[in-house]
Amino acid sequence: MASGKGKSLTVSKLLAVVLLVAAQACAGEALLDALTWSQRVLLIFAPDDPTPELNRQRRVLAEDPGMLERDLVVIEVINATVTVAGS
C-alpha cells in the first residue's frame, strides 16, 4: 500500500511535467506567431532522437539547395522538446 507522501510526490512530479509542457506549447505558439507571413515553416515530429527516419529527413533537408531560396525555418518537435534547426 502506497503512503500518502509517495502519492503526493508523484502528483507533484506530474504537475511539474504538465507545467513544463504547457510552457513549451506557449513558447512554440509565440515562435509560430513571429514567423507568420514572413517565413515558411516546416515542422518535423519524432518520438526520439536519433531515429533513422529523423536522420534521413535531416540529411535530405541539408542536401537540398532550394532550402535557402525558400527561406524555410525547420522546427523539430522531438519527445516534447521544440528546437529550431540550425539555432
Helices and strands as residue ranges (DSSP letters): H 4-35, E 40-46, H 52-63, H 66-70, E 72-78, E 81-84
